[in-house]
Amino acid sequence: MTHITTLASAGTNYTAIGVLLAILVPICAAVAVIVWNYYRLQRHRADAVAMASYRKLAEEAVANMTGLRADMAKLAEHVSAVEQLMRDVG
């Protein structure tokens, strides 16, 4: 007589579960790593854009300070000329 097993009495096939997990776990881990690296790359890109605008602002500030120092030197010359004129008169 042929032995026919029903689904309920067959038990659990651990080999199939092992093979399925051996395939799914690395795929899910790879997808998670790819997504994590993508968002990390986007964060670095945003930081690079912010840093570039900060550098531009710093360069403009240095240029403005140079112009301001030149103006202050001219003003100091004029003030010293006025002081000398006041000494000569007074």
NORFENJO-V113338 format. One record per residue. N is the residue number from 1. RES is the residue in one letter. SS is DSSP state (helix for helix, strand for strand, loop for the rest). OMEGA is omega as a letter, one per 40 degrees, with the letter a starting at -180 (NA if undefined). Layout:
n=N res=RES ss=SS omega=OMEGA
n=N res=RES ss=SS omega=OMEGA
This chain:
n=1 res=M ss=loop omega=a
n=2 res=T ss=loop omega=a
n=3 res=H ss=loop omega=i
n=4 res=I ss=loop omega=i
n=5 res=T ss=loop omega=i
n=6 res=T ss=loop omega=a
n=7 res=L ss=loop omega=a
n=8 res=A ss=loop omega=a
n=9 res=S ss=loop omega=a
n=10 res=A ss=loop omega=a
n=11 res=G ss=loop omega=a
n=12 res=T ss=loop omega=i
n=13 res=N ss=loop omega=a
n=14 res=Y ss=helix omega=i
n=15 res=T ss=helix omega=i
n=16 res=A ss=helix omega=i
n=17 res=I ss=helix omega=i
n=18 res=G ss=helix omega=i
n=19 res=V ss=helix omega=i
n=20 res=L ss=helix omega=i
n=21 res=L ss=helix omega=i
n=22 res=A ss=helix omega=i
n=23 res=I ss=helix omega=a
n=24 res=L ss=helix omega=a
n=25 res=V ss=helix omega=i
n=26 res=P ss=helix omega=i
n=27 res=I ss=helix omega=i
n=28 res=C ss=helix omega=i
n=29 res=A ss=helix omega=i
n=30 res=A ss=helix omega=i
n=31 res=V ss=helix omega=i
n=32 res=A ss=helix omega=i
n=33 res=V ss=helix omega=i
n=34 res=I ss=helix omega=i
n=35 res=V ss=helix omega=i
n=36 res=W ss=helix omega=i
n=37 res=N ss=helix omega=i
n=38 res=Y ss=helix omega=a
n=39 res=Y ss=helix omega=i
n=40 res=R ss=helix omega=i
n=41 res=L ss=helix omega=i
n=42 res=Q ss=helix omega=i
n=43 res=R ss=helix omega=i
n=44 res=H ss=helix omega=i
n=45 res=R ss=helix omega=i
n=46 res=A ss=helix omega=i
n=47 res=D ss=helix omega=i
n=48 res=A ss=helix omega=i
n=49 res=V ss=helix omega=i
n=50 res=A ss=helix omega=i
n=51 res=M ss=helix omega=i
n=52 res=A ss=helix omega=i
n=53 res=S ss=helix omega=i
n=54 res=Y ss=helix omega=i
n=55 res=R ss=helix omega=i
n=56 res=K ss=helix omega=i
n=57 res=L ss=helix omega=i
n=58 res=A ss=helix omega=i
n=59 res=E ss=helix omega=i
n=60 res=E ss=helix omega=i
n=61 res=A ss=helix omega=i
n=62 res=V ss=helix omega=i
n=63 res=A ss=helix omega=i
n=64 res=N ss=helix omega=i
n=65 res=M ss=helix omega=i
n=66 res=T ss=helix omega=i
n=67 res=G ss=helix omega=i
n=68 res=L ss=helix omega=i
n=69 res=R ss=helix omega=i
n=70 res=A ss=helix omega=i
n=71 res=D ss=helix omega=i
n=72 res=M ss=helix omega=i
n=73 res=A ss=helix omega=i
n=74 res=K ss=helix omega=i
n=75 res=L ss=helix omega=i
n=76 res=A ss=helix omega=i
n=77 res=E ss=helix omega=i
n=78 res=H ss=helix omega=a
n=79 res=V ss=helix omega=i
n=80 res=S ss=helix omega=i
n=81 res=A ss=helix omega=i
n=82 res=V ss=helix omega=i
n=83 res=E ss=helix omega=i
n=84 res=Q ss=helix omega=i
n=85 res=L ss=helix omega=i
n=86 res=M ss=helix omega=i
n=87 res=R ss=helix omega=a
n=88 res=D ss=helix omega=a
n=89 res=V ss=helix omega=a
n=90 res=G ss=loop omega=NA
